[in-house]
Structures are given as C-alpha cells and as structure tokens.
C-alpha cells in the first residue's frame, strides 16, 4: 500500500497523537493531551498515512531562542517525531525530516532545535548536541551549603502554584532570565501552562507541585515584596529503619536581578533544610549552576551530565550572523551538509561582540567541518577546539581553531530549562 505525507488537520489529531503515544510507550493524562492539542501548530505538523492508518508523526513549534550576545532568534522546535514499529527502515523518517527542514527554510528560520529521545538518530540529519543538562542527587544529610553575605535579607514564603498572580510573577522571573543565558526559550502564548502541568501519574509518589517565592525582606512591613526568584518542587516521603529519609525533587528554580545570588542561595538552603528529608534531586540544571560553588562536597552530589538540546543550522549564513562573538573573528569555513546542500561550500564569518557578517566566499578555507559541528558549537557550550581534538574539525590555517573557539565561546553555559 502506498503512503502519503500530508499536513495534519484538527480532525486527525487524535489518531496522530495515539500513534505518537504508542511509539513512545506512554499514555498521557487528559491534561497533557489537552495542552499539547492546544499548542499544536497544525500548519507545522505532518503525518505519514497508509490508508486511514497514521504510521509517522512529526511537528514543530515556533519558538524564540536566546543566542550568545542576547539576541532572540525565531527557531523551529522539532517535536512529536515517531515512526510506527511496523514501518521501520522504509524512509518514513527521512521523508518527514526532508519536508520539515524545507519548510523551516521557507519560513525564514535559520535554526532548528530538538530534544532527542534517542540521540543517535539525528546526527545524520545535521543536528549536533548544543546544550547539556546537569542532574544531581545531593546527600543533604552530609552536604552543607554556605550562602553569600546578604542571603538573610531574602524572605521566603510558600505560594500556591495555582494562584494566577503567583504564576504571573514566576513567569516574569523566567522571562527576565531568558535573555541572560543562551539556549533558553522565550515562552510563547500557551507555553506558560507547561511548567505547572502536574499530572498525578508523573509524581512518582511525591506530593503535588509546591512553590516558594524569594522576596526582598528589607522592608519588614511590606507583605507583598519584590519577587527575586522562585522554586517549584515536590517532596517524596520515605522512611527507613533509622527514621525519615524523604526526597526533595526540584523541578524549577530561577532568580534574577542584583540580588539573584542571595535569592538563589536562600532557595537552595531552604530545599536543603526541609524537615524529614535527606536527599535533594535536581533533574535539569545548567552545567555551570552557581550552587556547585556553595556546597561542601560535590562528590556526594552525584553529578551526571547528559545531552539536552540538539541544534541544526538550516541557513548557515543567517544563523552565524544572528549571534555575536566573544572575541574578534575572521575565519572561512568549508561546510559539508549533504542533507541541506544549500549550506555546502565556503562561508566567511567576520564579527565581534557588536555583530557579525557571514557571506559566501571563494577565499581559501581556514576550517573544514560539517554543519553538525557548527550546530554543536553555535550556542557556545561545545568548543570548536574540543571538536578539532576529536578530529571533527580540520584546521587548514594555523591558529584558526584557537581563534574561532575563543570567539564562539559563551560566558555562561547554554541551557534548555524544559523540553517540548
């Protein structure tokens, strides 16, 4: 039977999503299904059909991504990609990736990003790992936290996760944080619902989501102080023969402004000191998170680093012009891109902290690499020097690797705070 790839219609969504759930081996809650249906951009969502059966799914969300220098670029957030197990190795995924990247280019988006369920899949389509997330299981019975001066000037209070005003303030904090770190996504309308989605099936025996606000306590009479930060978390009660052995599960923590170090430290200290607990689990934190410099023992924090956001430059010239560079750079890249051949060839990048230009050139190449390596290095979290040491970047002019690696770097590690 022949297959047809076509744009999804609202009437086909339930069949489409059931195909996705089966491929991932999950059954989403009613709340999750409703949210993802509301967020679905039908003109960016495709299915592969065999008669009335959906055997392939893929979609994209329209996001804005912070890049080094603080600019916010429109990007395609690739999502909901699956192929039915009965139709593997028939070119279904390749056909969807082809359609999708052509569409991204037509929309004028220079970058596509995704979070991979299986990282091995997407390299052949030009995606490189551009951000990492840090996970930690901190033994709070043994690890101590030393807070900076002024932390006691921060007041903490519990706040209802479902309170609209509390949620608004937390979203304001998040929005201010976005501009300061590459890899973060500005929340588009509807996405503010994602961080407070709290299906019981995903709690793992822990409580419902809780929230604590960090506020300026300089005016003790002020009962509605300036919000400096927040933490959302759960507590999983556990008991052993020795007594309480509960786990704090951190979902989200942000602090901004001049007092951000004190606010963040106050929130971490609070999480460390919760009664009846002896462990703090952080599921997704930046690899350079400040709490690493506050704790007495990182070894007993069981740190794990794993890939997070995969980055694909759809338009090499526009993407490289869209960010700034930490040091002056003038380098010619010889780019290989078999899947998007319009990127193939030589590109001259000149730029600094104020801006950049990237144009086609016939000049001799300084560095040779594939678009996958450019995507990995794009947000400043993966060094071109490291890629060169692995043989993934070839230096054709002496000193070019060092020059480009310094320019592409970021003062803060890129980080994706939530999936999509």
N, C-alpha and C positions, 0 to 999 in steps of 0.2 A: 504494500500500500504506500502511496506517495505521501510525503509530509508537506506541510505548509507553515511557513514562518509569517506571523502577522502581528500587528499591534493589538493589544488586549482591549476588549470592550468591557464596560462595567458588568454586563450580563454574564461574562465569562470568568469573573474574578473568583468566585467560589471554587470552580473547577481548577483554575490556575493555582490557587493557594493550597488546595488539597494535594495537588501534585507536589508542590514545594514541601509541605509537611511530611509527606510520605518519603521523599528523597532524604530529608534530614532526620527522619525517625522521631518526630515530635508531634505533639498535639497541643496547639496553642490555646490559651484561655480565650474566653469570649472578649475580654478587654483588649488582649493583644491583637486578635483578629480585627476588631473594630478600629483600633488605632491604625494598623497597617493598611486597612482598606481606605481609611480617610487620608492617609499620607500617600497612597499610590498615585503616581502621576501616569495616567493611562496612556498618554501620548509617548511616554518613555518606557513603557512596559511591553514586552513581547513574549509570545508563547509559540512553541512549535507544536503543531497539531497533526495527528494521524486520524483522519475522520473526525469524530467528536471527542477523541481522547487527547488530552494535553500530555505531551511527552518531553517538553523542555520549557524552562521558565527563565526569564532574566528581566531586570528592570534597572532603573537609575533614578536617583533623587537629585534635585537641583540644589546644590549647596554653595556656600561661600567659605573658602578655606584661607586661613591666615598663612602667609609665606614669610620667609626671612625679610626683614625690613618693615613688617607690619601691614603690608597691603592685604586686602581681602579679595581673592580671585574667584570667579564663578567656576565651579568644578562639577563633574558628574560623579555622583556617589553610586557606584555599581553595586547592585544588591539582588537578592532573591534569585540567584543563579542555581539551576539544578537541571539534571538530565535523568529521566527515568532509568532505573537499572536495567530494564528490558531493551534499552536503546543506546547502550554504550558503544563507543568506538564506531559510530556511524557519521561523524562530522556534525552532530547536532550542536555541541558546544561551540565549535569553531564558527558555524554559521551565525550563531547568536552574537558571538564576540565581534565578528565582522560587521554585522548590521549595527551593533551598538556603537562601535568606535567610529564608523562612518557617520552615524547620527550625531555623536558628540562633536565631531569636527564640523559638521554642517551647522550646528548651533553656535559655533564660535567659542567653545570651551577648550582651553589649551591643555587641561589636565583632567584625567580620570583617576579615581581612587576607589579602593575596596578593602574590605576585611575578609581574608580568605579562610574558609572552613578547612581547606587543605592547601597549604602554601605551595606545594609542588605543581599545582595546576597552572598558575597564571604567569609564570616566567616566560612561557613560550608565546604569550600574547603581549609581551613587552612591559609587564609590571615588575617593579623592583621593590623590595622592602624598604620603606622610607621612614617608618617610626617604630619604636619599640615600647612595650609597656612593662612596668615592673610590678611583680607580685610579691607579697611578703606575708609571712606568718610569724608575728612577733611574740616572743615569750615574755609577756608583760609582768610575770611573776619575778623575772630575773633582770630584764632590761629596764633601765631607768632613762628618763628623759629630762634633759637640762634645758630650761627655757631662757630666752634672752630677757634682758632688762626691759621692764615695761609691760611684761605679759600680765602682771596682776592688775594692770589698768584696763584690761579687757574683761567685760562682763559676759557671761554665758547664760542663755535661758533656753528652755525647751520651747518648741513651737510646733504647731500642728502642721503636718505635711499637707493636709487637705485645705488649709486656710489659704484663700486666694491672695491675700495681702502678703503672707509669708512667702508663698510661691513666687509672687512678683518680685520680691526683694532678692530672693535667691537667684532668679533669672537675671536680675540686674547685675549681681555679683559675677555670674558666669559670663555675661556679655562683656563686662569690663576686662575679664581675664583673657578672653579670646584674642584680643589684639596683641597681647604680650607674649604669646607662645605660638610658633609655627606648628601647623598640624591640627589646630583646634578649628572646629566648625561653628560658624555663627548659626544660631538656631533660627530656622525659617518658621513661618506660621504653622502651628500644629506640633512642631517638634518639642515645644516646651512641655508637652504631656509625657514625653518619653522618660525623663529621669524620675518621675513619681509613679510610673506604672508599677503596680505592686501585686501581681497575681500570687495567690497563696501557694500554687504549685512550685514556684521558684524560690520560696523562702527557705527550703531545706531544714525545716524545723525551727527556724528563727522567728522572731517577732515580726510584726508588720513594720514597715519603714518608719523610723523616727528621725526627728530633725532638731538640731541645736544651732542657735544663732550666736555669733560673736558680735558684741556691740561695744561701742565706746563708753567706758564707765566713768569718764572724767566728771560728768555731772550726775551725781548720785540721785538727784531728784528727777532726772529725765527717765521716764518709764518707757520711752519709745526711741531709744538712742540710735545713732547712726550704725547701720549694719556694716560690719567689716568683713564678715565671712560666715560660712555655714558648713555644717557636716550633716550628711544623711547616712544612717547606719541601721543595723539590726543587732539584736542580741540573741544568741542561741544558748539557752540554759543547758548546762551539763553538770553532772555530779559524778564524783568518783568516791572511792572508799575514804579518801582524805578530805572530802568536802566539795565545795563549789569549784567548778572547773569550766565556767562558761566562756563563750567566744563572742567577741565583738566583730561584726562583719561590716567593714566600711564600704559604702557604695560611692560616696561623692564627698569631696572636701575642697573648698575654694576660699581664698582670702585675697583681697586686693587693697591697693592704696598704700599710703606711707606707713600705716601700722600693720600691713599684711604679715610681716614676720611674727609680730606678737600675737595677732589674731590666730594665725595658723598654729603657732605653738600652743596657745591656750586650748584650741580644739583638739590637738593631738594629746595634750596632757589629760584632758577630760576623758578621751577614749581609753587611754592607758589606765586610768584610775577607776573605771566603772566597777562597782561592787559585784562580787560573785563571779568575776571573770579572771581568766589567766592567759588569754591569748587574744591578739588582735590580728585579723586577717584583712589585708588590703588587696583587692582584686585587680586594680588597674590604676597605677600611679606613674608619673613621669620618671624616667630613669635618673634624673638629677634632682628628685624631690628633696626639699630642704630638711625634712625630718631625719634624713640619713645623717645629718651633721649634729643632730640633737640627742641621739640615742647613745647609750653607753656601750652597746655591743651589737654591731650589725651582723655578726656571725650567728647570733641567736635570733636574728630576724628572718632567716631562711629566705634570702632574696632569690628570685627567679626572673630572668629576662626573657621575653618572647616577642616574636614579631607581632606587629599590630596593623598599621595601615600600609597597603601596597600602593605605589604611585606609578602612574603611566603618563608620560608626556605625549599628548596627542598632536600638539603643534609645538615642535622644539623651539622655534624662534620666539613665538609669543610667550611660551612658558618661561623661558630664560630671561626674557625682558620683563616679566611680571614681578620679579623679586629683585632685591638689591643684594650687594655683596660686601662682605665684612672688610675686605681689603681690595685695592685696585686690581683689576684683572683684564688681560688682553690675551685671549687664547683661542686657537682654532681647533674645533672638534671635528673628527671624522666619525660620523654617526652611522651605525648599522641599524636598520629597522625593517626587517623583511615583512612584517605584518602590516605596517603603515608606511609604505615605500615613499610617501611624500616627505618623510623626515630624513630619508637617506642622503648622505653627502656631507659636505663641509659647511660648518657654521662658525662664524667669527663672533665671539662674545667679548664685548668691552663694557666695563662697568665698574661701579664702586658703591659706596654707601648711599649715594644720592640717586642712582638709577642705572639703567643698562640698555644696551642695544645689541641685538643678536640678528645677524643677517647672513645670507648665503655668501660664499666666497670661493674663489679659485686659489687662494693662498695655500701654501703647504700646511698640512695638519700638524698640530702640536701634540694632540692626544687622540687616540683611537679607542672607541668604546661603543657598546650598543646602547640603545635607548633605555634598556633595563637598568644599566648602571647610572645613567643620567637621572632616572626616576628615583633610584635609591638615594642619590646624593642631593636631590633637589631641595629638600627641606632642611638640610644641614645636619642631619643626625647620623649620616653614614659618610665617612671620609673617603674622598677620591684617592687619597694616599693608601688607605686600607684596601680599597678595591684594586689598586695597582699592585700592592704587595701580594694579592691573591691571583694576579695575572688577568684580572678582568678589565683593566685599563692599561693600554700600552703607551708609554711615553716616547714620543717621536722627536721632541725637542728637550734638551737637558734643562731641568728646572721647571718644566711645565706642570708636572704633578704637584710640586710643592706650592707653586703659585695658585693653581686652581683650587687645591684642597683648602688653603687658607681662606680664599675668597668665598667658597661655598659654605664655610662653617657657620654655625649659629651660636650665639652666646648662651642660649637656653636650649635644652633638648626638645625637639619636636615631639608632640604627644597628641594622640587622639583619645579624648576622655570617654567617648561612648561609641558603640557600634551603630550600624544602620543596616 
